[in-house]
Amino acid sequence: MNVITVQPLSLAQVAHPAYARTLPDGLPFTHQAEVYDAWQHHQVLLLVAPTGSGKTQAATFPVLDYGESAIFVYPTNALVEDQ
């Protein structure tokens, strides 16, 4: 399993060709670009990042861009408590 951990306040943006096709500025966060690049090379990815850091986009963009399907599971009680 490939684990990508994002530390608080390290949300730098990078240029990425796949995101350049869809984002107005083409600059995803570093962890979003890393998840996209790792998507085709790993069967399981685990992304650990703070609330509001773009984890959902990091996971859904490769699914949609590669035309794949996925099931997303969210711990709604933990999200409600966090908010």
N, CA, C and O atoms as CSV, one atom per row, in Angstrom:
chain,resi,resn,atom,element,x,y,z
A,1,MET,N,N,0.839,-1.166,0.000
A,1,MET,CA,C,0.000,0.000,0.000
A,1,MET,C,C,0.887,1.233,0.000
A,1,MET,O,O,1.882,1.289,0.724
A,2,ASN,N,N,0.535,2.207,-0.799
A,2,ASN,CA,C,1.267,3.463,-0.876
A,2,ASN,C,C,0.548,4.474,0.005
A,2,ASN,O,O,-0.626,4.761,-0.231
A,3,VAL,N,N,1.222,5.023,1.020
A,3,VAL,CA,C,0.624,5.983,1.942
A,3,VAL,C,C,1.214,7.358,1.674
A,3,VAL,O,O,2.432,7.534,1.679
A,4,ILE,N,N,0.336,8.334,1.440
A,4,ILE,CA,C,0.757,9.712,1.226
A,4,ILE,C,C,0.223,10.514,2.397
A,4,ILE,O,O,-0.990,10.575,2.600
A,5,THR,N,N,1.099,11.128,3.167
A,5,THR,CA,C,0.700,11.909,4.337
A,5,THR,C,C,0.985,13.376,4.082
A,5,THR,O,O,2.072,13.742,3.634
A,6,VAL,N,N,0.006,14.208,4.368
A,6,VAL,CA,C,0.148,15.646,4.192
A,6,VAL,C,C,0.232,16.286,5.564
A,6,VAL,O,O,-0.637,16.078,6.411
A,7,GLN,N,N,1.266,17.052,5.778
A,7,GLN,CA,C,1.422,17.769,7.032
A,7,GLN,C,C,0.692,19.107,6.935
A,7,GLN,O,O,0.631,19.695,5.855
A,8,PRO,N,N,0.137,19.599,8.043
A,8,PRO,CA,C,-0.532,20.905,8.011
A,8,PRO,C,C,0.399,21.989,7.481
A,8,PRO,O,O,1.609,21.965,7.711
A,9,LEU,N,N,-0.181,22.915,6.785
A,9,LEU,CA,C,0.523,24.071,6.227
A,9,LEU,C,C,1.530,23.709,5.140
A,9,LEU,O,O,2.413,24.506,4.823
A,10,SER,N,N,1.404,22.507,4.566
A,10,SER,CA,C,2.308,22.133,3.481
A,10,SER,C,C,1.538,21.936,2.174
A,10,SER,O,O,1.876,21.077,1.360
A,11,LEU,N,N,0.517,22.733,1.997
A,11,LEU,CA,C,-0.349,22.557,0.835
A,11,LEU,C,C,0.115,23.411,-0.345
A,11,LEU,O,O,-0.585,24.321,-0.791
A,12,ALA,N,N,1.283,23.100,-0.823
A,12,ALA,CA,C,1.818,23.802,-1.987
A,12,ALA,C,C,1.097,23.332,-3.243
A,12,ALA,O,O,0.586,22.214,-3.293
A,13,GLN,N,N,1.059,24.183,-4.244
A,13,GLN,CA,C,0.464,23.821,-5.515
A,13,GLN,C,C,1.564,23.572,-6.540
A,13,GLN,O,O,2.641,24.167,-6.481
A,14,VAL,N,N,1.263,22.675,-7.483
A,14,VAL,CA,C,2.232,22.334,-8.519
A,14,VAL,C,C,1.522,22.297,-9.872
A,14,VAL,O,O,0.310,22.089,-9.939
A,15,ALA,N,N,2.263,22.494,-10.916
A,15,ALA,CA,C,1.709,22.357,-12.263
A,15,ALA,C,C,1.586,20.872,-12.584
A,15,ALA,O,O,2.488,20.089,-12.286
A,16,HIS,N,N,0.465,20.489,-13.194
A,16,HIS,CA,C,0.253,19.091,-13.573
A,16,HIS,C,C,-0.555,19.066,-14.863
A,16,HIS,O,O,-1.603,19.706,-14.942
A,17,PRO,N,N,-0.083,18.333,-15.886
A,17,PRO,CA,C,-0.764,18.365,-17.185
A,17,PRO,C,C,-2.213,17.871,-17.146
A,17,PRO,O,O,-3.058,18.419,-17.853
A,18,ALA,N,N,-2.520,16.864,-16.348
A,18,ALA,CA,C,-3.894,16.360,-16.290
A,18,ALA,C,C,-4.831,17.397,-15.694
A,18,ALA,O,O,-5.952,17.570,-16.171
A,19,TYR,N,N,-4.382,18.083,-14.660
A,19,TYR,CA,C,-5.213,19.104,-14.031
A,19,TYR,C,C,-5.308,20.359,-14.899
A,19,TYR,O,O,-6.293,21.092,-14.819
A,20,ALA,N,N,-4.302,20.607,-15.719
A,20,ALA,CA,C,-4.312,21.784,-16.583
A,20,ALA,C,C,-5.483,21.743,-17.560
A,20,ALA,O,O,-5.949,22.787,-18.017
A,21,ARG,N,N,-5.958,20.538,-17.882
A,21,ARG,CA,C,-7.100,20.402,-18.799
A,21,ARG,C,C,-8.408,20.811,-18.145
A,21,ARG,O,O,-9.361,21.150,-18.845
A,22,THR,N,N,-8.478,20.786,-16.803
A,22,THR,CA,C,-9.764,20.986,-16.139
A,22,THR,C,C,-9.801,22.128,-15.136
A,22,THR,O,O,-10.830,22.792,-15.008
A,23,LEU,N,N,-8.718,22.374,-14.428
A,23,LEU,CA,C,-8.711,23.460,-13.447
A,23,LEU,C,C,-8.382,24.769,-14.136
A,23,LEU,O,O,-7.545,24.799,-15.039
A,24,PRO,N,N,-9.033,25.863,-13.721
A,24,PRO,CA,C,-8.743,27.151,-14.364
A,24,PRO,C,C,-7.267,27.527,-14.317
A,24,PRO,O,O,-6.723,28.020,-15.306
A,25,ASP,N,N,-6.611,27.298,-13.172
A,25,ASP,CA,C,-5.195,27.648,-13.077
A,25,ASP,C,C,-4.285,26.448,-13.310
A,25,ASP,O,O,-3.069,26.609,-13.422
A,26,GLY,N,N,-4.864,25.229,-13.385
A,26,GLY,CA,C,-4.080,24.022,-13.628
A,26,GLY,C,C,-3.135,23.663,-12.519
A,26,GLY,O,O,-2.169,22.933,-12.743
A,27,LEU,N,N,-3.392,24.167,-11.304
A,27,LEU,CA,C,-2.470,23.961,-10.197
A,27,LEU,C,C,-3.134,23.214,-9.043
A,27,LEU,O,O,-3.713,23.833,-8.150
A,28,PRO,N,N,-3.051,21.895,-9.061
A,28,PRO,CA,C,-3.570,21.139,-7.921
A,28,PRO,C,C,-2.588,21.214,-6.758
A,28,PRO,O,O,-1.433,21.605,-6.928
A,29,PHE,N,N,-3.059,20.838,-5.585
A,29,PHE,CA,C,-2.148,20.707,-4.456
A,29,PHE,C,C,-1.201,19.545,-4.741
A,29,PHE,O,O,-1.532,18.643,-5.509
A,30,THR,N,N,-0.038,19.571,-4.127
A,30,THR,CA,C,0.979,18.547,-4.346
A,30,THR,C,C,0.424,17.146,-4.118
A,30,THR,O,O,0.675,16.244,-4.917
A,31,HIS,N,N,-0.329,16.954,-3.034
A,31,HIS,CA,C,-0.845,15.611,-2.747
A,31,HIS,C,C,-1.876,15.176,-3.778
A,31,HIS,O,O,-1.999,13.980,-4.040
A,32,GLN,N,N,-2.622,16.104,-4.371
A,32,GLN,CA,C,-3.580,15.735,-5.408
A,32,GLN,C,C,-2.844,15.243,-6.657
A,32,GLN,O,O,-3.252,14.257,-7.271
A,33,ALA,N,N,-1.777,15.917,-7.027
A,33,ALA,CA,C,-0.971,15.492,-8.175
A,33,ALA,C,C,-0.305,14.145,-7.909
A,33,ALA,O,O,-0.209,13.311,-8.810
A,34,GLU,N,N,0.160,13.927,-6.669
A,34,GLU,CA,C,0.800,12.656,-6.324
A,34,GLU,C,C,-0.188,11.498,-6.392
A,34,GLU,O,O,0.151,10.417,-6.874
A,35,VAL,N,N,-1.404,11.719,-5.912
A,35,VAL,CA,C,-2.432,10.667,-5.989
A,35,VAL,C,C,-2.739,10.361,-7.449
A,35,VAL,O,O,-2.848,9.192,-7.822
A,36,TYR,N,N,-2.878,11.380,-8.272
A,36,TYR,CA,C,-3.154,11.162,-9.698
A,36,TYR,C,C,-2.052,10.334,-10.348
A,36,TYR,O,O,-2.331,9.387,-11.083
A,37,ASP,N,N,-0.803,10.692,-10.074
A,37,ASP,CA,C,0.323,9.985,-10.675
A,37,ASP,C,C,0.439,8.547,-10.168
A,37,ASP,O,O,0.849,7.659,-10.916
A,38,ALA,N,N,0.086,8.313,-8.915
A,38,ALA,CA,C,0.188,6.977,-8.325
A,38,ALA,C,C,-0.989,6.081,-8.689
A,38,ALA,O,O,-0.919,4.866,-8.505
A,39,TRP,N,N,-2.069,6.665,-9.202
A,39,TRP,CA,C,-3.322,5.944,-9.434
A,39,TRP,C,C,-3.146,4.695,-10.297
A,39,TRP,O,O,-3.691,3.645,-9.957
A,40,GLN,N,N,-2.424,4.775,-11.371
A,40,GLN,CA,C,-2.278,3.655,-12.296
A,40,GLN,C,C,-1.227,2.638,-11.865
A,40,GLN,O,O,-1.107,1.581,-12.485
A,41,HIS,N,N,-0.467,2.936,-10.818
A,41,HIS,CA,C,0.616,2.052,-10.406
A,41,HIS,C,C,0.342,1.289,-9.115
A,41,HIS,O,O,1.120,0.413,-8.737
A,42,HIS,N,N,-0.756,1.612,-8.437
A,42,HIS,CA,C,-1.060,0.983,-7.154
A,42,HIS,C,C,-2.535,0.607,-7.099
A,42,HIS,O,O,-3.392,1.358,-7.564
A,43,GLN,N,N,-2.825,-0.557,-6.529
A,43,GLN,CA,C,-4.210,-0.978,-6.376
A,43,GLN,C,C,-4.876,-0.316,-5.179
A,43,GLN,O,O,-6.098,-0.165,-5.155
A,44,VAL,N,N,-4.093,0.077,-4.192
A,44,VAL,CA,C,-4.627,0.701,-2.982
A,44,VAL,C,C,-3.814,1.953,-2.672
A,44,VAL,O,O,-2.583,1.924,-2.647
A,45,LEU,N,N,-4.524,3.043,-2.438
A,45,LEU,CA,C,-3.887,4.290,-2.022
A,45,LEU,C,C,-4.573,4.761,-0.745
A,45,LEU,O,O,-5.790,4.637,-0.602
A,46,LEU,N,N,-3.801,5.292,0.160
A,46,LEU,CA,C,-4.342,5.868,1.382
A,46,LEU,C,C,-3.783,7.277,1.497
A,46,LEU,O,O,-2.568,7.471,1.549
A,47,LEU,N,N,-4.677,8.259,1.537
A,47,LEU,CA,C,-4.267,9.651,1.653
A,47,LEU,C,C,-4.722,10.175,3.003
A,47,LEU,O,O,-5.911,10.149,3.322
A,48,VAL,N,N,-3.777,10.646,3.788
A,48,VAL,CA,C,-4.064,11.216,5.105
A,48,VAL,C,C,-3.751,12.699,5.023
A,48,VAL,O,O,-2.607,13.087,4.784
A,49,ALA,N,N,-4.774,13.532,5.224
A,49,ALA,CA,C,-4.596,14.980,5.120
A,49,ALA,C,C,-5.636,15.679,5.980
A,49,ALA,O,O,-6.662,15.090,6.322
A,50,PRO,N,N,-5.375,16.932,6.329
A,50,PRO,CA,C,-6.315,17.669,7.172
A,50,PRO,C,C,-7.655,17.930,6.465
A,50,PRO,O,O,-7.756,17.860,5.240
A,51,THR,N,N,-8.664,18.227,7.269
A,51,THR,CA,C,-9.977,18.590,6.736
A,51,THR,C,C,-9.845,19.804,5.830
A,51,THR,O,O,-9.151,20.766,6.159
A,52,GLY,N,N,-10.516,19.750,4.686
A,52,GLY,CA,C,-10.507,20.877,3.766
A,52,GLY,C,C,-9.288,20.977,2.881
A,52,GLY,O,O,-9.061,22.017,2.263
A,53,SER,N,N,-8.499,19.923,2.803
A,53,SER,CA,C,-7.266,19.982,2.018
A,53,SER,C,C,-7.426,19.434,0.603
A,53,SER,O,O,-6.462,19.420,-0.162
A,54,GLY,N,N,-8.623,18.984,0.245
A,54,GLY,CA,C,-8.858,18.509,-1.119
A,54,GLY,C,C,-8.709,17.012,-1.293
A,54,GLY,O,O,-8.375,16.554,-2.386
A,55,LYS,N,N,-8.949,16.235,-0.245
A,55,LYS,CA,C,-8.830,14.766,-0.344
A,55,LYS,C,C,-9.868,14.199,-1.312
A,55,LYS,O,O,-9.557,13.312,-2.107
A,56,THR,N,N,-11.094,14.704,-1.247
A,56,THR,CA,C,-12.141,14.184,-2.133
A,56,THR,C,C,-11.793,14.439,-3.582
A,56,THR,O,O,-11.959,13.554,-4.421
A,57,GLN,N,N,-11.313,15.628,-3.893
A,57,GLN,CA,C,-10.904,15.913,-5.260
A,57,GLN,C,C,-9.720,15.043,-5.670
A,57,GLN,O,O,-9.649,14.580,-6.808
A,58,ALA,N,N,-8.796,14.822,-4.746
A,58,ALA,CA,C,-7.634,13.979,-5.047
A,58,ALA,C,C,-8.070,12.575,-5.437
A,58,ALA,O,O,-7.446,11.952,-6.296
A,59,ALA,N,N,-9.127,12.072,-4.822
A,59,ALA,CA,C,-9.595,10.718,-5.107
A,59,ALA,C,C,-10.529,10.659,-6.309
A,59,ALA,O,O,-10.452,9.724,-7.106
A,60,THR,N,N,-11.413,11.647,-6.450
A,60,THR,CA,C,-12.407,11.567,-7.521
A,60,THR,C,C,-11.852,11.956,-8.882
A,60,THR,O,O,-12.301,11.427,-9.898
A,61,PHE,N,N,-10.896,12.859,-8.927
A,61,PHE,CA,C,-10.387,13.292,-10.225
A,61,PHE,C,C,-9.792,12.137,-11.040
A,61,PHE,O,O,-10.136,11.998,-12.213
A,62,PRO,N,N,-8.916,11.308,-10.469
A,62,PRO,CA,C,-8.399,10.187,-11.271
A,62,PRO,C,C,-9.502,9.200,-11.681
A,62,PRO,O,O,-9.471,8.662,-12.787
A,63,VAL,N,N,-10.461,8.967,-10.805
A,63,VAL,CA,C,-11.563,8.055,-11.138
A,63,VAL,C,C,-12.293,8.565,-12.372
A,63,VAL,O,O,-12.523,7.812,-13.318
A,64,LEU,N,N,-12.654,9.836,-12.364
A,64,LEU,CA,C,-13.379,10.412,-13.491
A,64,LEU,C,C,-12.497,10.543,-14.728
A,64,LEU,O,O,-12.947,10.254,-15.837
A,65,ASP,N,N,-11.264,10.968,-14.556
A,65,ASP,CA,C,-10.380,11.184,-15.699
A,65,ASP,C,C,-10.019,9.881,-16.406
A,65,ASP,O,O,-9.893,9.855,-17.630
A,66,TYR,N,N,-9.852,8.808,-15.647
A,66,TYR,CA,C,-9.530,7.518,-16.237
A,66,TYR,C,C,-10.774,6.723,-16.620
A,66,TYR,O,O,-10.657,5.626,-17.166
A,67,GLY,N,N,-11.972,7.261,-16.341
A,67,GLY,CA,C,-13.214,6.585,-16.702
A,67,GLY,C,C,-13.454,5.321,-15.905
A,67,GLY,O,O,-14.024,4.360,-16.421
A,68,GLU,N,N,-13.032,5.310,-14.670
A,68,GLU,CA,C,-13.199,4.137,-13.821
A,68,GLU,C,C,-14.386,4.332,-12.882
A,68,GLU,O,O,-15.010,5.392,-12.867
A,69,SER,N,N,-14.683,3.314,-12.113
A,69,SER,CA,C,-15.734,3.430,-11.107
A,69,SER,C,C,-15.123,3.177,-9.737
A,69,SER,O,O,-14.087,2.524,-9.612
A,70,ALA,N,N,-15.783,3.706,-8.711
A,70,ALA,CA,C,-15.266,3.571,-7.358
A,70,ALA,C,C,-16.404,3.704,-6.365
A,70,ALA,O,O,-17.468,4.238,-6.677
A,71,ILE,N,N,-16.161,3.211,-5.175
A,71,ILE,CA,C,-17.075,3.386,-4.057
A,71,ILE,C,C,-16.335,4.208,-3.013
A,71,ILE,O,O,-15.218,3.869,-2.624
A,72,PHE,N,N,-16.958,5.283,-2.565
A,72,PHE,CA,C,-16.354,6.140,-1.545
A,72,PHE,C,C,-17.113,5.954,-0.243
A,72,PHE,O,O,-18.344,5.982,-0.223
A,73,VAL,N,N,-16.382,5.766,0.835
A,73,VAL,CA,C,-16.973,5.587,2.160
A,73,VAL,C,C,-16.483,6.727,3.041
A,73,VAL,O,O,-15.281,6.949,3.184
A,74,TYR,N,N,-17.436,7.445,3.628
A,74,TYR,CA,C,-17.092,8.579,4.483
A,74,TYR,C,C,-17.558,8.329,5.903
A,74,TYR,O,O,-18.694,7.901,6.110
A,75,PRO,N,N,-16.709,8.586,6.882
A,75,PRO,CA,C,-17.118,8.464,8.290
A,75,PRO,C,C,-17.895,9.719,8.693
A,75,PRO,O,O,-17.330,10.636,9.289
A,76,THR,N,N,-19.185,9.756,8.369
A,76,THR,CA,C,-19.957,10.992,8.535
A,76,THR,C,C,-19.993,11.482,9.981
A,76,THR,O,O,-19.986,12.693,10.202
A,77,ASN,N,N,-20.029,10.600,10.966
A,77,ASN,CA,C,-20.035,11.068,12.351
A,77,ASN,C,C,-18.750,11.827,12.688
A,77,ASN,O,O,-18.789,12.854,13.365
A,78,ALA,N,N,-17.636,11.327,12.221
A,78,ALA,CA,C,-16.365,12.019,12.465
A,78,ALA,C,C,-16.334,13.358,11.732
A,78,ALA,O,O,-15.807,14.339,12.257
A,79,LEU,N,N,-16.889,13.407,10.532
A,79,LEU,CA,C,-16.921,14.669,9.804
A,79,LEU,C,C,-17.817,15.692,10.494
A,79,LEU,O,O,-17.474,16.873,10.559
A,80,VAL,N,N,-18.948,15.253,11.004
A,80,VAL,CA,C,-19.854,16.156,11.700
A,80,VAL,C,C,-19.184,16.704,12.952
A,80,VAL,O,O,-19.282,17.899,13.231
A,81,GLU,N,N,-18.514,15.858,13.698
A,81,GLU,CA,C,-17.824,16.306,14.895
A,81,GLU,C,C,-16.696,17.274,14.570
A,81,GLU,O,O,-16.465,18.236,15.302
A,82,ASP,N,N,-15.998,17.018,13.479
A,82,ASP,CA,C,-14.887,17.875,13.074
A,82,ASP,C,C,-15.376,19.260,12.643
A,82,ASP,O,O,-14.704,20.264,12.879
A,83,GLN,N,N,-16.539,19.306,12.018
A,83,GLN,CA,C,-17.080,20.571,11.536
A,83,GLN,C,C,-17.698,21.346,12.659
A,83,GLN,O,O,-18.209,22.445,12.443
